[in-house]
Amino acid sequence: MMKTKNIIYLAGAILGIGLFFIGAFVLQSNEQRIFSGLLIGVGSGLFGLSVSQLLLPHLVSPKQQRRIEIEAQDERNVTINNYAKARSFDGMDVVYVVLIASLILMGIERMILFMVIGAYIIRWILYLFYLNKLHKEM
Amino acid sequence: MRERGGPLLRNRLEEIRRKSGFTQEDLAEKLQVSRQTISSLEKGRYNPSIILAFKIARLFGRSIEDIFIYEADVDDEN
């Protein structure tokens, strides 16, 4: 299990380096600038995350590692985390409505408006998907 | 952390833990939960899952009802 995780993190680190180099040295033209920046950002993030996960077990004592695992799996922490996510989901409803209304009032380009509305609809589709899935499972 | 408007679950965890000579840290270690969870349970701020309630009861060799008291039961008895 640990070995599989390490292989995934190693693959993530290599992929991160690859994306970074493609973004920094391969995509050089003016039209590719945005895409290049995106690859550098995603590559760096992926590399940092993977390396930190790979090194973590070697930087902390087994006791500390065990404590970190317990904290992550602790049922109260998991419950609090889920409640916080649920609250932020509800809060984002207001944010989306205000954002969409503001964009309409600003007379923003229709394509951008449809993308934001699309994101709002996807959020609700995902919610209904998981609601249905969890109702069947529980 | 109790669900809003949810039933109140009192418990004798602190009393039983002290009698057994455990610290909160010891109990957390044995139950594989965080010390904050034990503290919240003892203060009645968090209702445990049924699995955790069973683990606690088994650790002390008692029944769940010995440790956790559903408030409605107290009302029914009175």
Backbone of each chain as ProteinMPNN parsed JSONL, in Angstrom:
{"seq_chain_A": "MMKTKNIIYLAGAILGIGLFFIGAFVLQSNEQRIFSGLLIGVGSGLFGLSVSQLLLPHLVSPKQQRRIEIEAQDERNVTINNYAKARSFDGMDVVYVVLIASLILMGIERMILFMVIGAYIIRWILYLFYLNKLHKEM", "coords_chain_A": {"N_chain_A": [[0.84, -1.211, 0.0], [1.881, 1.237, 0.918], [4.017, 1.316, -0.79], [2.801, 1.475, -3.289], [1.616, 3.985, -3.052], [3.932, 5.557, -2.873], [4.986, 5.147, -5.413], [3.035, 6.408, -6.949], [3.334, 9.056, -6.023], [5.955, 9.523, -6.835], [5.661, 9.32, -9.591], [3.99, 11.497, -9.91], [5.733, 13.581, -9.199], [7.645, 13.416, -11.245], [6.016, 13.866, -13.476], [5.25, 16.454, -12.834], [7.708, 17.83, -13.07], [8.102, 17.415, -15.781], [5.89, 18.793, -16.937], [6.513, 21.353, -16.076], [8.928, 21.877, -17.462], [8.05, 21.69, -20.122], [6.283, 23.819, -20.176], [8.043, 25.94, -19.544], [10.206, 25.811, -21.371], [9.5, 24.671, -23.86], [7.007, 25.597, -24.911], [7.09, 28.442, -26.355], [6.202, 30.458, -28.031], [4.255, 33.498, -28.661], [1.478, 33.073, -28.73], [1.226, 30.869, -27.224], [1.687, 31.574, -24.675], [-0.092, 31.849, -22.431], [-0.897, 29.224, -22.001], [1.56, 28.141, -21.466], [2.228, 29.356, -19.018], [0.261, 28.257, -17.446], [0.963, 25.535, -17.467], [3.45, 25.684, -16.183], [2.656, 26.524, -13.645], [0.871, 24.423, -12.801], [2.619, 22.237, -13.017], [4.662, 22.917, -11.161], [3.192, 22.954, -8.796], [2.262, 20.293, -8.654], [4.703, 18.929, -8.495], [5.749, 19.942, -6.068], [3.796, 19.093, -4.214], [3.881, 16.284, -4.535], [6.573, 15.668, -3.884], [6.679, 16.579, -1.245], [4.925, 14.776, -0.036], [6.315, 12.443, -0.477], [8.627, 12.84, 1.026], [7.728, 13.307, 3.594], [7.306, 10.987, 5.403], [9.988, 10.491, 6.046], [10.869, 12.698, 7.339], [9.548, 13.051, 9.713], [9.126, 11.483, 12.953], [8.276, 7.978, 13.485], [6.266, 7.905, 15.435], [5.196, 10.48, 15.356], [4.298, 10.42, 12.744], [2.332, 8.467, 12.92], [0.587, 9.817, 14.561], [-0.192, 11.913, 12.895], [-1.569, 10.449, 10.981], [-3.66, 9.435, 12.551], [-4.928, 11.819, 13.266], [-5.837, 12.595, 10.758], [-7.683, 10.618, 10.178], [-9.404, 10.717, 12.248], [-12.64, 10.573, 13.616], [-14.123, 12.776, 14.523], [-12.713, 14.951, 13.459], [-13.068, 14.374, 10.749], [-15.844, 14.612, 10.558], [-16.176, 17.336, 11.235], [-14.76, 18.496, 9.148], [-16.355, 17.699, 6.977], [-18.749, 19.053, 7.61], [-17.869, 21.667, 7.449], [-17.277, 21.807, 4.733], [-19.84, 21.424, 3.685], [-21.135, 23.721, 4.633], [-19.674, 25.702, 3.319], [-20.335, 25.093, 0.734], [-23.058, 25.78, 0.704], [-22.726, 28.501, 1.193], [-21.437, 29.295, -1.121], [-23.484, 29.346, -2.926], [-24.781, 31.822, -2.631], [-22.648, 33.446, -3.363], [-22.309, 32.724, -6.079], [-24.815, 33.549, -7.171], [-24.729, 36.334, -6.726], [-22.428, 36.912, -8.189], [-23.181, 36.149, -10.826], [-25.365, 37.902, -11.232], [-23.988, 40.347, -11.04], [-22.267, 40.15, -13.251], [-24.126, 40.163, -15.325], [-25.216, 42.732, -15.013], [-22.95, 44.198, -15.551], [-22.777, 43.885, -18.179], [-21.293, 41.923, -19.407], [-19.458, 39.85, -21.743], [-21.364, 37.401, -23.506], [-20.495, 34.742, -23.706], [-18.698, 34.349, -21.588], [-20.434, 34.733, -19.484], [-22.176, 32.552, -19.851], [-20.395, 30.51, -19.317], [-19.897, 30.849, -16.594], [-22.461, 30.464, -15.579], [-22.752, 27.863, -16.438], [-20.831, 26.591, -14.827], [-22.085, 26.901, -12.384], [-24.355, 25.351, -12.778], [-23.178, 22.835, -13.18], [-22.166, 22.392, -10.653], [-24.531, 21.956, -9.198], [-25.445, 19.675, -10.533], [-23.45, 17.849, -9.837], [-23.898, 17.799, -7.103], [-26.499, 16.652, -7.002], [-25.895, 14.206, -8.149], [-24.157, 13.002, -6.263], [-25.853, 13.004, -4.083], [-27.856, 11.227, -4.884], [-26.279, 8.931, -5.287], [-25.254, 8.459, -2.69], [-27.638, 8.055, -1.319], [-28.386, 5.619, -2.356], [-26.318, 4.015, -1.487], [-26.351, 4.131, 1.302]], "CA_chain_A": [[0.0, 0.0, 0.0], [2.798, 2.368, 1.03], [4.85, 1.288, -1.986], [1.95, 1.984, -4.38], [1.488, 5.434, -2.839], [5.219, 6.166, -3.221], [5.11, 5.123, -6.879], [2.14, 7.467, -7.448], [3.953, 10.355, -5.719], [7.132, 9.654, -7.687], [5.136, 9.615, -10.935], [3.488, 12.878, -9.832], [6.885, 14.494, -9.195], [8.234, 13.385, -12.602], [5.045, 14.559, -14.342], [5.349, 17.879, -12.482], [8.934, 18.366, -13.708], [7.848, 17.399, -17.226], [4.98, 19.897, -17.267], [7.254, 22.609, -15.853], [9.887, 22.086, -18.568], [7.295, 21.967, -21.36], [5.783, 25.194, -20.032], [9.121, 26.934, -19.494], [11.189, 25.79, -22.477], [8.984, 24.204, -25.165], [5.983, 26.532, -25.406], [7.77, 29.736, -26.309], [5.593, 31.496, -28.88], [3.353, 34.442, -27.993], [0.116, 32.5, -28.604], [1.253, 29.774, -26.235], [2.138, 32.116, -23.391], [-1.041, 31.546, -21.352], [-0.813, 27.786, -21.782], [2.871, 27.91, -20.859], [2.11, 29.762, -17.61], [-0.608, 27.26, -16.793], [1.751, 24.305, -17.277], [4.47, 25.953, -15.149], [1.94, 26.554, -12.356], [0.389, 23.072, -12.458], [3.816, 21.403, -12.848], [5.317, 23.258, -9.886], [2.288, 22.516, -7.724], [2.277, 18.827, -8.629], [6.026, 18.523, -8.023], [5.844, 20.284, -4.644], [2.888, 18.221, -3.458], [4.37, 14.901, -4.589], [7.836, 15.558, -3.137], [6.392, 16.716, 0.192], [4.331, 13.514, 0.414], [7.377, 11.424, -0.499], [9.611, 13.104, 2.083], [7.094, 13.411, 4.919], [7.618, 9.885, 6.332], [11.407, 10.499, 6.445], [11.157, 13.913, 8.109], [8.931, 12.964, 11.045], [9.335, 10.193, 13.605], [7.124, 7.086, 13.288], [5.204, 8.277, 16.378], [4.548, 11.675, 14.798], [3.612, 9.971, 11.524], [1.124, 7.76, 13.389], [-0.314, 10.865, 15.069], [-0.732, 12.62, 11.719], [-2.56, 9.541, 10.375], [-4.824, 9.398, 13.451], [-5.605, 13.122, 13.121], [-6.506, 12.631, 9.45], [-8.799, 9.663, 10.152], [-10.234, 10.928, 13.444], [-14.022, 10.753, 13.147], [-14.588, 14.139, 14.798], [-12.085, 15.806, 12.456], [-13.719, 14.098, 9.463], [-17.186, 15.204, 10.634], [-16.019, 18.798, 11.182], [-14.342, 18.802, 7.778], [-17.532, 17.557, 6.108], [-19.677, 20.141, 7.935], [-17.289, 22.906, 6.904], [-17.47, 21.747, 3.279], [-21.277, 21.622, 3.415], [-21.45, 25.139, 4.869], [-19.078, 26.522, 2.259], [-21.15, 24.811, -0.463], [-24.244, 26.644, 0.825], [-22.275, 29.887, 1.073], [-21.09, 29.561, -2.52], [-24.753, 29.627, -3.616], [-24.957, 33.28, -2.597], [-21.555, 34.021, -4.156], [-22.626, 32.502, -7.493], [-25.953, 34.39, -7.573], [-24.237, 37.721, -6.767], [-21.477, 37.001, -9.307], [-23.927, 36.108, -12.095], [-26.109, 39.167, -11.33], [-23.011, 41.418, -11.317], [-21.789, 40.007, -14.633], [-25.218, 40.6, -16.216], [-25.298, 44.206, -14.914], [-21.754, 44.779, -16.187], [-22.894, 43.683, -19.618], [-20.131, 41.125, -19.822], [-19.632, 39.011, -22.937], [-22.278, 36.287, -23.232], [-19.759, 33.468, -23.592], [-18.17, 34.274, -20.216], [-21.61, 34.575, -18.623], [-22.64, 31.167, -19.979], [-19.422, 29.64, -18.643], [-20.125, 30.954, -15.139], [-23.743, 29.784, -15.316], [-22.448, 26.44, -16.635], [-20.143, 26.11, -13.621], [-23.115, 26.851, -11.329], [-25.213, 24.188, -13.062], [-22.356, 21.628, -12.931], [-22.105, 22.253, -9.186], [-25.786, 21.336, -8.772], [-25.495, 18.312, -11.089], [-22.575, 17.047, -8.97], [-24.599, 17.656, -5.823], [-27.58, 15.676, -7.184], [-25.254, 12.914, -8.421], [-23.685, 12.421, -4.991], [-27.041, 12.79, -3.244], [-28.469, 9.998, -5.375], [-25.326, 7.836, -5.046], [-25.184, 8.181, -1.256], [-28.934, 7.484, -0.909], [-28.387, 4.199, -2.742], [-25.3, 3.303, -0.707], [-26.599, 4.122, 2.755]], "C_chain_A": [[0.872, 1.258, 0.0], [3.628, 2.495, -0.237], [4.062, 1.871, -3.165], [1.829, 3.495, -4.273], [2.768, 6.142, -3.278], [5.418, 6.217, -4.729], [4.247, 6.234, -7.487], [2.766, 8.844, -7.214], [5.182, 10.609, -6.6], [6.704, 10.016, -9.112], [4.635, 11.058, -10.995], [4.617, 13.883, -9.907], [7.501, 14.578, -10.589], [7.322, 14.129, -13.584], [5.107, 16.073, -14.107], [6.551, 18.534, -13.142], [8.717, 18.481, -15.221], [6.977, 18.58, -17.65], [5.696, 21.243, -17.143], [8.182, 22.901, -17.041], [9.171, 22.376, -19.883], [6.818, 23.415, -21.333], [6.885, 26.229, -20.149], [9.976, 26.981, -20.758], [10.632, 25.373, -23.838], [7.983, 25.203, -25.753], [6.519, 27.96, -25.286], [7.03, 30.843, -27.073], [4.585, 32.347, -28.095], [1.961, 33.869, -27.753], [0.063, 31.449, -27.497], [1.589, 30.255, -24.825], [1.236, 31.736, -22.206], [-0.942, 30.06, -20.971], [0.5, 27.423, -21.084], [2.835, 28.236, -19.355], [1.31, 28.757, -16.808], [0.182, 25.987, -16.493], [2.822, 24.492, -16.2], [3.819, 25.907, -13.762], [1.525, 25.165, -11.913], [1.578, 22.15, -12.186], [4.493, 21.644, -11.515], [4.485, 22.742, -8.712], [2.342, 21.01, -7.552], [3.603, 18.309, -8.076], [6.149, 18.753, -6.513], [5.021, 19.344, -3.78], [3.433, 16.795, -3.388], [5.633, 14.73, -3.755], [7.586, 15.663, -1.634], [5.798, 15.42, 0.747], [5.363, 12.39, 0.458], [8.328, 11.579, 0.682], [9.031, 13.054, 3.489], [7.434, 12.251, 5.869], [9.063, 9.89, 6.825], [11.735, 11.696, 7.337], [10.561, 13.864, 9.517], [9.154, 11.564, 11.617], [8.109, 9.309, 13.364], [5.944, 7.444, 14.201], [4.428, 9.493, 15.851], [3.733, 11.317, 13.555], [2.281, 9.305, 11.889], [0.081, 8.794, 13.851], [-0.976, 11.623, 13.916], [-1.835, 11.773, 11.067], [-3.835, 9.495, 11.208], [-5.634, 10.683, 13.298], [-6.418, 13.165, 11.827], [-7.74, 11.745, 9.427], [-9.767, 9.861, 11.309], [-11.663, 11.297, 13.047], [-14.557, 12.158, 13.414], [-14.006, 15.114, 13.764], [-12.762, 15.64, 11.094], [-15.107, 14.748, 9.438], [-17.11, 16.725, 10.499], [-15.662, 19.238, 9.759], [-15.545, 18.751, 6.828], [-18.556, 18.663, 6.348], [-19.19, 21.45, 7.312], [-17.483, 22.96, 5.389], [-18.926, 22.026, 2.921], [-21.661, 23.092, 3.577], [-20.902, 26.008, 3.737], [-19.827, 26.303, 0.947], [-22.386, 25.713, -0.448], [-23.873, 28.108, 0.627], [-21.988, 30.261, -0.375], [-22.327, 29.841, -3.369], [-24.958, 31.134, -3.744], [-23.904, 33.947, -3.491], [-21.861, 33.909, -5.649], [-23.733, 33.436, -7.968], [-25.497, 35.849, -7.713], [-23.302, 37.911, -7.965], [-22.214, 37.045, -10.648], [-24.699, 37.417, -12.297], [-25.167, 40.319, -11.679], [-22.549, 41.369, -12.76], [-22.85, 40.47, -15.63], [-25.28, 42.132, -16.222], [-24.101, 44.885, -15.586], [-21.781, 44.626, -17.696], [-21.732, 42.9, -20.193], [-20.471, 40.247, -21.035], [-20.45, 37.755, -22.594], [-21.561, 34.962, -22.97], [-19.252, 33.278, -22.15], [-19.325, 34.033, -19.239], [-22.106, 33.124, -18.654], [-21.678, 30.193, -19.284], [-19.632, 29.658, -17.126], [-21.423, 30.236, -14.763], [-23.56, 28.271, -15.455], [-21.792, 25.843, -15.402], [-21.143, 25.944, -12.471], [-24.005, 25.618, -11.513], [-24.452, 22.884, -12.794], [-22.288, 21.335, -11.433], [-23.365, 21.545, -8.676], [-25.945, 19.923, -9.315], [-24.643, 17.378, -10.216], [-23.249, 16.764, -7.627], [-25.687, 16.583, -5.934], [-27.026, 14.275, -7.434], [-24.849, 12.24, -7.114], [-24.842, 12.147, -4.029], [-27.69, 11.453, -3.588], [-27.592, 8.78, -5.045], [-25.323, 7.443, -3.56], [-26.494, 7.609, -0.728], [-29.001, 5.999, -1.227], [-27.435, 3.395, -1.867], [-25.658, 3.153, 0.766], [-27.999, 3.586, 3.106]], "O_chain_A": [[0.662, 2.194, -0.771], [3.915, 3.596, -0.707], [4.594, 2.663, -3.942], [1.925, 4.206, -5.273], [2.725, 7.17, -3.953], [5.945, 7.193, -5.264], [4.67, 6.916, -8.42], [2.736, 9.7, -8.098], [5.426, 11.728, -7.051], [7.292, 10.887, -9.753], [4.826, 11.752, -11.994], [4.504, 14.908, -10.579], [7.839, 15.663, -11.062], [7.787, 14.914, -14.411], [5.027, 16.865, -15.046], [6.455, 19.628, -13.697], [9.08, 19.474, -15.852], [7.295, 19.281, -18.611], [5.524, 22.141, -17.967], [8.218, 24.019, -17.556], [9.625, 23.206, -20.67], [6.929, 24.142, -22.321], [6.699, 27.273, -20.775], [10.42, 28.051, -21.174], [11.23, 25.689, -24.866], [8.084, 25.601, -26.913], [6.406, 28.594, -24.237], [7.214, 32.026, -26.788], [4.131, 31.965, -27.017], [1.338, 34.129, -26.724], [-0.988, 31.179, -26.917], [1.754, 29.455, -23.904], [1.714, 31.359, -21.136], [-0.91, 29.699, -19.795], [0.55, 26.532, -20.236], [3.353, 27.479, -18.535], [1.627, 28.446, -15.66], [0.082, 25.429, -15.4], [3.079, 23.588, -15.405], [4.368, 25.323, -12.828], [1.792, 24.767, -10.779], [1.552, 21.369, -11.235], [4.857, 20.699, -10.815], [5.017, 22.169, -7.762], [2.455, 20.509, -6.433], [3.626, 17.365, -7.285], [6.593, 17.873, -5.775], [5.486, 18.86, -2.748], [3.447, 16.176, -2.324], [5.756, 13.763, -3.003], [8.192, 14.939, -0.844], [6.123, 15.012, 1.862], [5.3, 11.504, 1.31], [8.779, 10.594, 1.266], [9.746, 12.793, 4.457], [7.811, 12.492, 7.016], [9.349, 9.359, 7.898], [12.765, 11.704, 8.012], [11.03, 14.567, 10.412], [9.345, 10.596, 10.881], [7.026, 9.817, 13.073], [4.783, 7.311, 13.814], [3.198, 9.538, 15.89], [2.636, 11.834, 13.339], [1.252, 9.544, 11.258], [-1.113, 8.672, 13.579], [-2.167, 11.93, 13.962], [-2.877, 12.286, 10.66], [-4.943, 9.512, 10.672], [-6.862, 10.649, 13.211], [-7.53, 13.693, 11.792], [-8.724, 12.055, 8.755], [-10.831, 9.242, 11.346], [-11.88, 12.209, 12.249], [-15.351, 12.679, 12.631], [-14.71, 15.988, 13.258], [-13.002, 16.614, 10.38], [-15.502, 15.353, 8.442], [-17.877, 17.329, 9.749], [-16.196, 20.221, 9.244], [-15.73, 19.634, 5.991], [-19.165, 19.16, 5.4], [-19.96, 22.221, 6.739], [-17.808, 24.007, 4.829], [-19.215, 22.765, 1.98], [-22.412, 23.641, 2.77], [-21.571, 26.924, 3.259], [-19.941, 27.224, 0.138], [-22.722, 26.333, -1.457], [-24.601, 28.864, -0.017], [-22.254, 31.383, -0.807], [-22.236, 30.495, -4.408], [-25.264, 31.649, -4.82], [-24.2, 34.863, -4.259], [-21.694, 34.872, -6.396], [-23.622, 34.046, -9.032], [-25.832, 36.519, -8.689], [-23.365, 38.922, -8.664], [-21.908, 37.877, -11.503], [-24.694, 37.979, -13.393], [-25.497, 41.166, -12.509], [-22.447, 42.401, -13.423], [-22.532, 41.086, -16.647], [-25.382, 42.756, -17.279], [-24.214, 45.991, -16.116], [-20.928, 45.161, -18.404], [-21.253, 43.166, -21.296], [-21.637, 39.954, -21.299], [-20.259, 37.136, -21.547], [-21.975, 34.172, -22.122], [-19.363, 32.195, -21.576], [-19.213, 33.244, -18.301], [-22.417, 32.544, -17.613], [-22.104, 29.178, -18.734], [-19.556, 28.624, -16.463], [-21.483, 29.506, -13.773], [-24.136, 27.495, -14.692], [-22.137, 24.742, -14.973], [-21.069, 24.992, -11.694], [-24.36, 24.936, -10.551], [-25.017, 21.937, -12.246], [-22.344, 20.181, -11.007], [-23.286, 20.652, -7.832], [-26.513, 19.062, -8.643], [-25.058, 16.264, -9.896], [-23.183, 15.657, -7.094], [-25.792, 15.71, -5.072], [-27.603, 13.281, -6.993], [-25.152, 11.07, -6.883], [-24.813, 11.185, -3.261], [-28.025, 10.659, -2.709], [-28.083, 7.747, -4.59], [-25.38, 6.262, -3.217], [-26.493, 6.786, 0.187], [-29.588, 5.217, -0.48], [-27.704, 2.238, -1.544], [-25.304, 2.158, 1.398], [-28.356, 3.516, 4.282]]}, "seq_chain_B": "MRERGGPLLRNRLEEIRRKSGFTQEDLAEKLQVSRQTISSLEKGRYNPSIILAFKIARLFGRSIEDIFIYEADVDDEN", "coords_chain_B": {"N_chain_B": [[-19.175, 18.272, 18.968], [-22.435, 18.754, 18.285], [-25.268, 17.797, 16.356], [-27.325, 20.41, 15.197], [-30.122, 21.031, 17.199], [-30.302, 18.4, 17.622], [-30.538, 15.289, 19.526], [-29.554, 15.249, 22.984], [-26.711, 13.754, 24.285], [-25.627, 12.528, 27.134], [-22.712, 11.665, 29.084], [-20.629, 9.353, 30.981], [-17.981, 9.31, 30.659], [-15.606, 10.682, 31.447], [-15.518, 10.249, 34.208], [-15.38, 7.412, 34.304], [-13.051, 6.987, 32.877], [-11.137, 8.242, 34.523], [-11.35, 6.637, 36.792], [-10.288, 4.318, 35.783], [-7.716, 5.008, 35.534], [-6.63, 6.193, 33.302], [-5.198, 8.699, 31.176], [-6.415, 11.432, 29.127], [-4.919, 11.387, 26.871], [-3.885, 8.755, 26.867], [-6.233, 7.297, 26.499], [-7.077, 8.253, 24.029], [-5.031, 7.283, 22.44], [-5.421, 4.512, 22.703], [-7.914, 4.232, 21.526], [-7.455, 5.125, 19.038], [-8.02, 7.752, 18.207], [-8.137, 11.382, 18.124], [-6.833, 13.443, 20.83], [-8.382, 15.658, 21.276], [-10.871, 14.78, 20.481], [-11.583, 13.026, 22.529], [-11.678, 14.858, 24.633], [-13.782, 16.537, 23.746], [-15.846, 14.686, 23.721], [-16.073, 14.08, 26.446], [-16.893, 16.522, 27.432], [-19.377, 16.611, 26.401], [-19.826, 17.768, 23.995], [-19.637, 16.582, 21.615], [-21.171, 13.991, 19.842], [-20.488, 10.577, 19.771], [-19.738, 8.27, 17.035], [-21.553, 5.237, 16.406], [-19.791, 3.149, 16.218], [-17.475, 4.09, 17.507], [-18.559, 4.434, 20.032], [-19.049, 1.768, 20.712], [-16.404, 0.825, 20.736], [-15.364, 2.254, 22.892], [-16.981, 1.311, 24.97], [-16.288, -1.406, 24.972], [-13.584, -1.273, 25.586], [-13.62, -0.475, 28.252], [-14.99, -2.546, 29.308], [-17.756, -2.429, 29.651], [-21.319, -1.794, 29.16], [-22.735, 0.073, 26.421], [-24.794, 1.711, 27.293], [-24.108, 2.07, 29.918], [-22.18, 3.95, 29.842], [-22.902, 5.993, 28.031], [-25.591, 8.211, 28.117], [-28.708, 8.582, 26.95], [-30.549, 11.445, 26.685], [-33.377, 11.469, 26.517], [-34.017, 9.067, 27.708], [-33.57, 9.571, 30.378], [-35.535, 11.48, 30.84], [-37.768, 9.864, 30.38], [-37.568, 8.109, 32.491], [-38.052, 9.754, 34.663]], "CA_chain_B": [[-20.048, 18.949, 18.024], [-23.728, 18.076, 18.221], [-26.097, 18.331, 15.285], [-28.219, 21.426, 15.749], [-31.45, 20.536, 17.52], [-30.209, 16.95, 17.8], [-30.694, 14.873, 20.922], [-28.395, 15.408, 23.859], [-26.201, 12.483, 24.784], [-24.704, 12.756, 28.242], [-21.897, 10.465, 29.273], [-19.818, 9.238, 32.203], [-16.664, 8.925, 30.152], [-14.517, 11.25, 32.25], [-15.523, 9.539, 35.496], [-14.916, 6.036, 34.09], [-11.639, 7.069, 32.458], [-10.319, 8.547, 35.704], [-11.35, 5.441, 37.649], [-9.416, 3.322, 35.156], [-6.347, 5.517, 35.594], [-6.165, 6.645, 31.986], [-5.263, 10.123, 30.832], [-7.104, 11.599, 27.845], [-3.938, 10.983, 25.844], [-3.854, 7.275, 26.836], [-7.495, 6.81, 25.929], [-7.054, 8.587, 22.602], [-4.083, 6.343, 21.825], [-6.041, 3.181, 22.648], [-9.081, 4.254, 20.63], [-6.997, 5.616, 17.735], [-8.667, 9.026, 17.869], [-7.34, 12.496, 18.653], [-7.128, 13.801, 22.218], [-9.488, 16.628, 21.227], [-12.126, 14.021, 20.385], [-11.884, 12.552, 23.892], [-12.06, 16.039, 25.401], [-15.115, 16.955, 23.298], [-16.81, 13.664, 24.169], [-16.264, 14.239, 27.89], [-17.648, 17.755, 27.684], [-20.712, 16.449, 25.814], [-19.953, 18.638, 22.821], [-19.605, 15.746, 20.408], [-21.775, 12.664, 19.961], [-19.638, 9.646, 19.014], [-20.388, 7.333, 16.12], [-21.899, 4.004, 17.125], [-18.566, 2.336, 16.236], [-16.61, 4.609, 18.576], [-19.239, 4.132, 21.302], [-18.781, 0.352, 20.981], [-14.983, 0.687, 21.074], [-15.19, 2.777, 24.256], [-17.648, 0.386, 25.896], [-15.493, -2.65, 25.038], [-12.319, -0.978, 26.261], [-13.864, -0.417, 29.703], [-15.736, -3.742, 29.704], [-19.097, -2.033, 30.085], [-22.262, -1.649, 28.052], [-22.792, 1.458, 25.921], [-25.736, 2.457, 28.146], [-23.413, 2.387, 31.165], [-21.312, 5.118, 29.616], [-23.622, 7.074, 27.35], [-26.981, 8.312, 28.579], [-29.562, 9.342, 26.04], [-31.331, 12.351, 27.542], [-34.794, 11.078, 26.509], [-34.158, 7.977, 28.67], [-33.645, 10.192, 31.709], [-36.873, 12.082, 30.911], [-38.747, 8.786, 30.483], [-37.497, 7.527, 33.831], [-38.617, 10.697, 35.648]], "C_chain_B": [[-21.348, 18.146, 17.872], [-24.5, 18.646, 17.043], [-27.099, 19.287, 15.885], [-29.613, 20.856, 15.971], [-31.461, 19.035, 17.743], [-30.31, 16.585, 19.268], [-29.394, 15.002, 21.707], [-27.984, 14.046, 24.395], [-25.221, 12.789, 25.904], [-23.84, 11.511, 28.384], [-21.091, 10.533, 30.572], [-18.383, 8.907, 31.842], [-15.529, 9.413, 31.044], [-14.372, 10.484, 33.568], [-14.938, 8.125, 35.335], [-13.439, 6.022, 33.683], [-10.731, 7.297, 33.669], [-10.216, 7.335, 36.632], [-10.387, 4.392, 37.11], [-7.966, 3.769, 35.125], [-5.777, 5.95, 34.257], [-6.155, 8.167, 31.913], [-6.043, 10.209, 29.508], [-6.219, 11.11, 26.708], [-3.905, 9.462, 25.708], [-5.083, 6.735, 26.117], [-7.537, 7.059, 24.416], [-6.171, 7.605, 21.849], [-4.729, 4.962, 21.65], [-7.19, 3.124, 21.653], [-8.723, 4.718, 19.214], [-7.791, 6.835, 17.272], [-7.788, 10.148, 18.446], [-7.733, 12.796, 20.102], [-8.292, 14.791, 22.289], [-10.839, 15.927, 21.156], [-12.548, 13.535, 21.769], [-12.381, 13.726, 24.743], [-13.488, 16.494, 25.036], [-16.198, 15.983, 23.743], [-17.137, 13.882, 25.65], [-17.087, 15.481, 28.222], [-19.053, 17.698, 27.103], [-20.927, 17.329, 24.595], [-20.005, 17.84, 21.527], [-20.232, 14.393, 20.693], [-20.956, 11.669, 19.139], [-20.442, 8.826, 18.007], [-20.681, 6.065, 16.924], [-20.671, 3.095, 17.233], [-17.659, 2.783, 17.385], [-17.229, 4.316, 19.946], [-18.991, 2.672, 21.694], [-17.331, 0.148, 21.425], [-14.741, 1.121, 22.523], [-15.762, 1.788, 25.27], [-16.813, -0.886, 26.071], [-14.194, -2.433, 25.797], [-12.493, -1.001, 27.784], [-14.648, -1.631, 30.207], [-17.115, -3.413, 30.244], [-20.032, -1.998, 28.887], [-22.272, -0.172, 27.626], [-23.681, 2.304, 26.845], [-25.127, 2.835, 29.494], [-22.647, 3.696, 31.043], [-22.08, 6.296, 29.023], [-25.098, 7.052, 27.752], [-27.758, 9.205, 27.621], [-30.547, 10.147, 26.89], [-32.805, 11.959, 27.617], [-35.044, 9.963, 27.513], [-34.335, 8.527, 30.081], [-35.04, 10.793, 31.892], [-37.94, 11.014, 31.104], [-38.793, 8.207, 31.893], [-38.155, 8.427, 34.862], [-40.147, 10.803, 35.554]], "O_chain_B": [[-21.345, 17.011, 17.394], [-24.405, 19.839, 16.756], [-27.663, 19.025, 16.948], [-30.213, 20.275, 15.067], [-32.51, 18.456, 18.023], [-30.188, 17.439, 20.145], [-28.296, 14.881, 21.163], [-28.813, 13.285, 24.895], [-24.111, 13.256, 25.653], [-24.181, 10.442, 27.878], [-20.9, 11.594, 31.166], [-17.658, 8.297, 32.629], [-14.607, 8.661, 31.36], [-13.27, 10.124, 33.983], [-14.104, 7.698, 36.134], [-12.678, 5.149, 34.101], [-9.701, 6.641, 33.824], [-9.155, 7.041, 37.182], [-9.75, 3.667, 37.875], [-7.084, 3.003, 34.736], [-4.56, 6.059, 34.106], [-6.997, 8.836, 32.512], [-6.297, 9.195, 28.858], [-6.681, 10.515, 25.734], [-3.897, 8.931, 24.597], [-4.998, 5.855, 25.261], [-7.966, 6.208, 23.637], [-6.517, 7.152, 20.758], [-4.605, 4.331, 20.6], [-7.417, 2.097, 21.012], [-9.561, 4.71, 18.312], [-8.181, 6.938, 16.109], [-6.823, 9.887, 19.164], [-8.828, 12.446, 20.543], [-9.083, 14.771, 23.232], [-11.829, 16.415, 21.701], [-13.72, 13.619, 22.137], [-13.366, 13.609, 25.473], [-14.294, 16.797, 25.917], [-17.31, 16.38, 24.093], [-18.299, 13.871, 26.056], [-17.873, 15.488, 29.169], [-19.839, 18.628, 27.286], [-22.062, 17.605, 24.206], [-20.373, 18.363, 20.475], [-19.874, 13.726, 21.663], [-20.746, 11.882, 17.945], [-21.662, 8.704, 18.115], [-20.114, 5.857, 17.997], [-20.52, 2.361, 18.21], [-17.143, 1.958, 18.139], [-16.521, 3.99, 20.899], [-18.752, 2.371, 22.863], [-17.059, -0.601, 22.363], [-14.022, 0.464, 23.275], [-15.133, 1.469, 26.279], [-16.652, -1.38, 27.187], [-13.754, -3.297, 26.556], [-11.625, -1.486, 28.51], [-14.936, -1.731, 31.4], [-17.587, -4.047, 31.187], [-19.601, -2.151, 27.744], [-21.866, 0.708, 28.385], [-23.366, 3.457, 27.141], [-25.562, 3.791, 30.136], [-22.49, 4.442, 32.01], [-21.928, 7.439, 29.454], [-25.753, 6.01, 27.726], [-27.503, 10.404, 27.501], [-31.281, 9.59, 27.707], [-33.423, 12.101, 28.672], [-36.119, 9.888, 28.109], [-35.135, 8.022, 30.869], [-35.655, 10.644, 32.948], [-38.888, 11.196, 31.867], [-39.851, 7.866, 32.423], [-38.75, 7.942, 35.824], [-40.762, 11.552, 36.313]]}, "name": "protein", "num_of_chains": 2, "seq": "MMKTKNIIYLAGAILGIGLFFIGAFVLQSNEQRIFSGLLIGVGSGLFGLSVSQLLLPHLVSPKQQRRIEIEAQDERNVTINNYAKARSFDGMDVVYVVLIASLILMGIERMILFMVIGAYIIRWILYLFYLNKLHKEMMRERGGPLLRNRLEEIRRKSGFTQEDLAEKLQVSRQTISSLEKGRYNPSIILAFKIARLFGRSIEDIFIYEADVDDEN"}
